[in-house]
């Protein structure tokens, strides 16, 4: 987590389960699956919860911006290229 629980007091909190609409995956979740961005699974929620608002604020990011926002999430799998590709796929679908 990137914030203390006390910092969430009085705020709306969305969890990984809350980003999908009904039974459909969120576009970022679907892109992770399509681009093989799912690795150990331990880090996936953190990456997704970072990337969904990132793309809302930066709908057409370049690769450097994507890698910069990913720098706050660390995973032992280290296979970030597929995650970068997933972000690019979602951004292209919104273009």
C-alpha positions as CSV (number, residue, x, y, z in Angstrom):
1,X,0.0,0.0,0.0
2,X,1.1,3.5,-0.6
3,X,-0.9,5.1,2.2
4,X,-1.7,4.5,5.8
5,X,-5.2,3.3,6.7
6,X,-5.7,6.5,8.7
7,X,-5.1,8.5,5.5
8,X,-8.2,6.9,4.0
9,X,-10.5,8.1,6.7
10,X,-13.5,9.7,5.1
11,X,-12.4,8.9,1.6
12,X,-13.8,6.5,-1.0
13,X,-11.5,3.5,-1.4
14,X,-11.6,1.3,-4.4
15,X,-10.0,-2.2,-4.2
16,X,-8.8,-4.4,-7.0
17,X,-12.2,-6.2,-6.9
18,X,-13.9,-2.9,-7.4
19,X,-12.4,-1.8,-10.7
20,X,-14.3,-4.3,-12.9
21,X,-17.8,-3.7,-14.0
22,X,-20.0,-6.6,-13.1
23,X,-18.5,-9.8,-14.5
24,X,-16.4,-8.1,-17.1
25,X,-12.7,-7.4,-16.4
26,X,-11.5,-3.8,-16.4
27,X,-9.7,-3.1,-19.7
28,X,-6.4,-3.0,-17.8
29,X,-7.1,-6.4,-16.2
30,X,-7.9,-7.8,-19.6
31,X,-4.7,-6.3,-21.1
32,X,-2.6,-7.8,-18.4
33,X,-4.1,-11.2,-19.3
34,X,-3.6,-10.7,-23.0
35,X,0.0,-9.4,-22.7
36,X,1.0,-11.9,-20.1
37,X,1.6,-9.1,-17.5
38,X,0.4,-11.5,-14.8
39,X,3.4,-13.1,-13.2
40,X,3.7,-14.2,-9.6
41,X,0.3,-12.6,-8.9
42,X,1.4,-11.1,-5.6
43,X,2.3,-7.7,-7.2
44,X,-0.5,-7.6,-9.8
45,X,-3.1,-5.7,-7.6
46,X,-0.6,-3.0,-6.8
47,X,0.4,-2.6,-10.4
48,X,-3.3,-2.4,-11.5
49,X,-4.3,0.0,-8.8
50,X,-1.4,2.3,-9.8
51,X,-2.0,2.0,-13.6
52,X,-5.8,2.5,-13.7
53,X,-5.8,6.1,-12.3
54,X,-2.5,6.8,-14.1
55,X,-4.2,6.2,-17.5
56,X,-7.2,8.3,-16.4
57,X,-4.8,11.2,-15.9
58,X,-2.4,10.4,-18.8
59,X,-4.5,8.7,-21.5
60,X,-1.6,8.6,-24.0
61,X,1.6,8.1,-22.0
62,X,5.0,7.4,-23.6
63,X,7.0,4.4,-22.4
64,X,9.2,6.6,-20.2
65,X,6.1,7.8,-18.3
66,X,4.8,4.3,-17.9
67,X,8.1,3.0,-16.6
68,X,8.3,6.0,-14.2
69,X,4.9,5.3,-12.7
70,X,5.8,1.6,-12.4
71,X,8.9,2.5,-10.4
72,X,6.8,2.7,-7.2
73,X,5.9,-1.0,-7.5
74,X,8.6,-3.6,-7.1
75,X,8.3,-7.3,-7.8
76,X,10.8,-10.0,-7.7
77,X,9.6,-11.2,-11.1
78,X,11.1,-8.2,-12.8
79,X,9.4,-8.9,-16.1
80,X,8.0,-5.4,-16.5
81,X,8.1,-5.3,-20.3
82,X,4.8,-7.2,-20.6
83,X,3.2,-4.8,-18.1
84,X,4.4,-1.9,-20.2
85,X,2.9,-3.6,-23.3
86,X,-0.4,-4.0,-21.4
87,X,-0.5,-0.3,-20.6
88,X,0.2,0.6,-24.2
89,X,-2.6,-1.7,-25.4
90,X,-5.1,0.0,-23.2
91,X,-3.9,3.5,-24.2
92,X,-4.1,2.5,-27.9
93,X,-7.7,1.2,-27.4
94,X,-8.7,4.7,-26.1
95,X,-7.0,6.6,-28.9
